[in-house]
Amino acid sequence: MNAVEQAPPADIGQRGDVLKRLRLSVRDRIAFSPAASLGMGIKGLLKAQFGRGAQRVDALCGAVRRLPQGSLLRVASRHLRECIDHDADHVIAAHHAAQMRRELSPALTRTTVLKAPGPDGERGVIYCQFEYNWGRLMEGVGPLAPLLRDYDVIWGASWSPLEYLALARVLATSDGPVYVHPANLGEIARIEALHPRVRVIPQLAGEFQDPEAASSLPAEQRDIDLLVVSNWAPFKRHWDLFNALRDMPADLRIVLVGQPESGYGMDDIRELMRLYRVPQQIELRQSIPLDEVHRLQSRSKASAVFSRREGQCIAAVEALFAGASLGLRRDAMIGSAAYINEQTGLLLDPAHMARDLMRLIQGASSRDPRRWAVEHLGRDQATARLNAWLRKQAEERGLPWTRDIERHWWCPYPWVGDAASRERLAPAAADLHARHPDTFRADLLDSSRL
């Protein structure tokens, strides 16, 4: 779906639009203010103080998510750790209630097998991405112990901060080390402080990219000034982009790629464009194939993300491999910010967004994001690093490690694409389906991409 849109000229509703824009800005500042986060964290601690059972567990998990580093976070983490170790039933009940509110299918998505179990107690490896899939896995297999005798599970976080209620249930229903793949390297200390059995993998899932998935055109062939790839939900903060565009040249070519999310669609984006009266003609593309997204990225001088908080943002890493300069807000809690440097893009100053977006676009020809990404990221390097980390963990536990995990990559979710690897993993995937048919789908090796 394509559409070229331009905001209409000012009309008699201009004063009302100014108030609406001001309201959006004020709400955003309040929602993301450190004071608001601290206040919500303290509220969680107080609720936990007077709460009992599952309600107390839920309140503590909320406090651990929101409190800043310091003594209050240590208190909340300690109390939650006590619940994990001595009150597993209430941890399970709290998480079960949260999982049931989602009303999801029981079948896993975004989950795959990376290694089949071997003889003499050698563990296989299952990768389970997104916290709602953690819940599906725990709800579907019942006690984790039988599964964990055969497999180590990598619990991949989708957001930063992750859902600590889901992690609490994993810990409460297992007795060995728990491997967490974070969405933000800056959250590692918070996750590890929760419990001594937590082991955080020191890399991001965004590193697992196929370098050949997207081409990279030379600077003179890049005809898109700025590309934004996201969904249409409010947390993507398109209004921040539109506010900046008001102070940028009208002849810029801007392309927005998105998809409906949480009831929000292109009509909501059009309304925001009207509200901010952006001077540029903006091309809107909705629900297009991934290959087409990659082609747009390869034609773009720059790509930007305006969220204040989300997970690692795979689209940001895809843009680097396509050779587009990457821009993220300096105050954003997004994992892919770790990949921004002088060769790849800019951290944008929220107070000077229009200025920094122009710097990002105009300086794109002097950067080489793809070269940096190929040298530092990519599926081969990332798989080798993860394999070495897992091997070390097995050795420290006195477990055998005679075979490596299979090479895999994200497109846009975890997938084992090599034919030989899939052949080696097929018996393990079939066995998992036979043991838990409602949880592990018969096409597990393909459905991981859904």
ZAMARGU-4260 file (C-alpha; in steps of 0.2 Angstrom, whole numbers, plus 5000, padded with zeros to 4 digits):
<rodrens>
0) 5000/5000/5000 | 5007/5016/4994 | 5002/5034/4998 | 5010/5051/4996 | 5004/5063/5008
5) 5006/5081/5012 | 4998/5091/5027 | 4985/5104/5022 | 4988/5122/5025 | 4983/5131/5041
10) 4965/5133/5044 | 4953/5140/5057 | 4957/5126/5069 | 4975/5131/5071 | 4974/5136/5089
15) 4966/5120/5094 | 4980/5111/5085 | 4993/5120/5095 | 4985/5115/5111 | 4984/5097/5105
20) 5003/5097/5100 | 5007/5105/5117 | 4997/5091/5126 | 5006/5077/5116 | 5023/5085/5121
25) 5018/5087/5140 | 5011/5070/5141 | 5027/5063/5134 | 5038/5072/5145 | 5028/5066/5160
30) 5028/5048/5155 | 5046/5047/5152 | 5052/5058/5166 | 5064/5050/5179 | 5052/5057/5193
35) 5037/5047/5185 | 5047/5031/5184 | 5053/5033/5202 | 5036/5037/5208 | 5029/5021/5200
40) 5043/5011/5207 | 5039/5017/5225 | 5021/5014/5222 | 5025/4996/5218 | 5036/4994/5234
45) 5022/5001/5244 | 5009/4990/5237 | 5020/4975/5240 | 5022/4981/5258 | 5004/4979/5261
50) 5000/4966/5248 | 5000/4947/5250 | 5003/4932/5238 | 5002/4935/5219 | 4997/4953/5222
55) 5013/4956/5231 | 5024/4947/5218 | 5016/4957/5204 | 5019/4974/5213 | 5038/4969/5217
60) 5040/4965/5198 | 5033/4982/5193 | 5045/4990/5206 | 5060/4981/5199 | 5056/4987/5181
65) 5054/5005/5186 | 5066/5010/5200 | 5082/5018/5196 | 5099/5010/5201 | 5101/5012/5220
70) 5095/5006/5237 | 5077/5005/5233 | 5080/4994/5218 | 5091/4983/5229 | 5077/4982/5242
75) 5064/4977/5228 | 5076/4964/5220 | 5079/4956/5237 | 5061/4954/5241 | 5057/4947/5224
80) 5071/4935/5226 | 5064/4929/5242 | 5047/4926/5233 | 5056/4916/5219 | 5065/4905/5232
85) 5051/4903/5245 | 5035/4907/5237 | 5035/4899/5220 | 5016/4895/5220 | 5012/4914/5221
90) 5025/4918/5208 | 5017/4906/5196 | 4999/4912/5200 | 5004/4930/5197 | 5012/4926/5180
95) 4998/4914/5175 | 4985/4928/5178 | 4995/4940/5167 | 4998/4927/5153 | 4979/4923/5153
100) 4975/4941/5150 | 4984/4941/5134 | 4972/4928/5127 | 4985/4921/5115 | 4986/4904/5106
105) 4996/4891/5115 | 5008/4888/5101 | 5025/4896/5101 | 5031/4908/5089 | 5048/4916/5087
110) 5056/4901/5095 | 5068/4888/5087 | 5080/4874/5091 | 5098/4879/5089 | 5106/4862/5095
115) 5100/4845/5097 | 5103/4835/5113 | 5118/4823/5113 | 5124/4808/5123 | 5130/4808/5141
120) 5119/4823/5146 | 5124/4835/5133 | 5111/4848/5132 | 5102/4854/5117 | 5098/4873/5115
125) 5081/4881/5112 | 5080/4899/5109 | 5063/4907/5115 | 5061/4925/5110 | 5048/4938/5117
130) 5041/4936/5135 | 5024/4931/5130 | 5032/4916/5122 | 5041/4912/5138 | 5024/4911/5146
135) 5017/4900/5132 | 5032/4888/5135 | 5030/4887/5154 | 5011/4886/5152 | 5012/4872/5139
140) 5026/4860/5146 | 5021/4861/5164 | 5035/4858/5175 | 5051/4864/5167 | 5063/4851/5174
145) 5060/4837/5161 | 5063/4849/5147 | 5078/4857/5156 | 5086/4840/5158 | 5088/4839/5139
150) 5089/4857/5134 | 5096/4874/5140 | 5083/4888/5135 | 5089/4905/5130 | 5075/4917/5136
155) 5076/4932/5124 | 5069/4948/5130 | 5058/4959/5118 | 5059/4975/5128 | 5069/4985/5139
160) 5066/4984/5154 | 5061/4966/5151 | 5045/4958/5160 | 5052/4953/5177 | 5036/4944/5181
165) 5040/4931/5167 | 5058/4930/5173 | 5053/4927/5191 | 5042/4912/5185 | 5057/4905/5175
170) 5067/4906/5191 | 5054/4900/5202 | 5051/4884/5192 | 5069/4879/5188 | 5084/4875/5199
175) 5098/4878/5187 | 5106/4893/5178 | 5094/4904/5168 | 5101/4911/5152 | 5094/4928/5147
180) 5097/4937/5131 | 5094/4955/5134 | 5086/4968/5123 | 5098/4982/5130 | 5116/4979/5136
185) 5112/4993/5149 | 5100/4982/5158 | 5112/4968/5161 | 5117/4974/5179 | 5098/4975/5184
190) 5094/4958/5177 | 5109/4950/5185 | 5105/4958/5202 | 5088/4949/5203 | 5095/4932/5207
195) 5112/4923/5207 | 5106/4910/5195 | 5103/4922/5181 | 5116/4922/5167 | 5115/4937/5155
200) 5122/4934/5137 | 5133/4949/5134 | 5127/4953/5116 | 5111/4958/5107 | 5100/4947/5096
205) 5101/4961/5083 | 5119/4956/5079 | 5112/4940/5071 | 5109/4948/5053 | 5113/4941/5036
210) 5125/4953/5028 | 5119/4948/5011 | 5100/4951/5015 | 5101/4969/5009 | 5112/4978/4996
215) 5121/4994/4999 | 5120/5007/4985 | 5133/5021/4983 | 5129/5038/4990 | 5124/5046/4973
220) 5111/5033/4970 | 5102/5035/4987 | 5086/5045/4982 | 5077/5044/4999 | 5083/5057/5012
225) 5075/5049/5027 | 5067/5032/5030 | 5057/5027/5046 | 5053/5009/5048 | 5041/5005/5062
230) 5023/5001/5066 | 5010/5014/5068 | 5008/5013/5087 | 5010/5029/5097 | 5026/5023/5106
235) 5035/5025/5090 | 5032/5043/5092 | 5029/5049/5074 | 5024/5066/5081 | 5042/5069/5086
240) 5047/5067/5068 | 5033/5078/5062 | 5037/5091/5074 | 5055/5092/5068 | 5050/5092/5050
245) 5042/5108/5052 | 5059/5116/5053 | 5067/5106/5039 | 5067/5109/5020 | 5051/5106/5011
250) 5059/5097/4997 | 5066/5082/5007 | 5060/5065/5002 | 5053/5056/5017 | 5047/5038/5017
255) 5038/5030/5032 | 5036/5011/5032 | 5024/5004/5045 | 5010/4991/5049 | 4995/4992/5060
260) 4998/4989/5078 | 4986/4990/5094 | 4972/4997/5084 | 4983/5011/5076 | 4984/5013/5057
265) 4989/5025/5043 | 4974/5036/5046 | 4981/5040/5063 | 4998/5044/5055 | 4989/5055/5043
270) 4980/5064/5057 | 4997/5068/5065 | 5003/5075/5049 | 4988/5086/5048 | 4991/5091/5066
275) 5009/5096/5063 | 5007/5103/5046 | 5023/5095/5039 | 5029/5104/5024 | 5036/5089/5015
280) 5027/5076/5004 | 5028/5060/5014 | 5027/5043/5006 | 5018/5030/5017 | 5020/5012/5014
285) 5011/4999/5024 | 5014/4980/5027 | 5026/4978/5013 | 5037/4962/5011 | 5054/4962/5021
290) 5064/4962/5004 | 5055/4978/4999 | 5060/4986/5016 | 5078/4981/5013 | 5077/4989/4996
295) 5071/5005/5003 | 5084/5005/5016 | 5098/5003/5003 | 5091/5018/4994 | 5090/5029/5010
300) 5103/5041/5015 | 5098/5040/5033 | 5086/5030/5044 | 5079/5036/5061 | 5070/5029/5076
305) 5060/5041/5087 | 5055/5029/5101 | 5060/5033/5119 | 5059/5015/5124 | 5058/4998/5116
310) 5068/4983/5114 | 5084/4982/5103 | 5075/4988/5087 | 5080/4975/5073 | 5075/4988/5059
315) 5089/4999/5066 | 5103/4986/5063 | 5095/4981/5046 | 5097/4999/5041 | 5116/4999/5045
320) 5118/4983/5034 | 5109/4992/5020 | 5122/5007/5022 | 5110/5020/5029 | 5116/5032/5043
325) 5106/5028/5059 | 5099/5041/5071 | 5092/5038/5088 | 5087/5050/5101 | 5101/5052/5114
330) 5089/5049/5128 | 5082/5033/5121 | 5082/5016/5130 | 5085/5006/5114 | 5097/4992/5113
335) 5103/4997/5095 | 5110/5013/5102 | 5126/5003/5106 | 5130/5002/5088 | 5130/5021/5084
340) 5147/5029/5082 | 5155/5041/5070 | 5155/5028/5056 | 5137/5023/5058 | 5126/5038/5063
345) 5121/5050/5076 | 5113/5051/5093 | 5100/5065/5091 | 5098/5079/5103 | 5080/5080/5108
350) 5082/5099/5110 | 5089/5101/5092 | 5080/5087/5083 | 5078/5096/5066 | 5096/5102/5066
355) 5103/5084/5071 | 5092/5076/5058 | 5099/5087/5044 | 5117/5083/5051 | 5112/5065/5049
360) 5106/5066/5032 | 5119/5078/5025 | 5134/5069/5033 | 5128/5052/5027 | 5140/5051/5012
365) 5155/5053/5024 | 5150/5038/5034 | 5151/5019/5030 | 5138/5010/5041 | 5138/4994/5031
370) 5157/4992/5032 | 5156/4994/5051 | 5141/4982/5053 | 5149/4969/5042 | 5166/4970/5052
375) 5157/4969/5069 | 5140/4961/5068 | 5133/4948/5057 | 5126/4930/5059 | 5143/4921/5058
380) 5152/4932/5071 | 5137/4932/5082 | 5134/4914/5082 | 5152/4911/5086 | 5151/4922/5101
385) 5135/4915/5107 | 5142/4897/5105 | 5158/4901/5114 | 5148/4909/5129 | 5137/4893/5130
390) 5152/4881/5129 | 5160/4890/5143 | 5144/4889/5153 | 5143/4870/5150 | 5161/4868/5155
395) 5158/4877/5172 | 5143/4866/5175 | 5154/4850/5171 | 5143/4846/5156 | 5149/4840/5139
400) 5150/4851/5124 | 5155/4841/5109 | 5144/4850/5096 | 5141/4868/5092 | 5125/4877/5090
405) 5119/4879/5072 | 5121/4896/5063 | 5106/4906/5063 | 5100/4924/5060 | 5085/4935/5062
410) 5074/4939/5047 | 5065/4947/5056 | 5065/4934/5070 | 5076/4919/5074 | 5078/4907/5060
415) 5089/4892/5055 | 5091/4894/5036 | 5105/4882/5031 | 5098/4866/5024 | 5112/4855/5032
420) 5108/4863/5049 | 5089/4861/5047 | 5092/4842/5043 | 5102/4840/5059 | 5089/4849/5070
425) 5074/4841/5062 | 5073/4825/5073 | 5074/4836/5089 | 5061/4848/5082 | 5050/4833/5079
430) 5053/4826/5096 | 5048/4842/5104 | 5032/4842/5094 | 5028/4824/5099 | 5031/4828/5117
435) 5021/4845/5118 | 5011/4846/5102 | 5001/4861/5107 | 5016/4871/5111 | 5030/4866/5099
440) 5022/4867/5081 | 5025/4853/5068 | 5034/4867/5058 | 5044/4874/5072 | 5060/4877/5061
445) 5049/4888/5050 | 5036/4896/5062 | 5050/4904/5072 | 5050/4918/5059 | 5031/4922/5063
</rodrens>
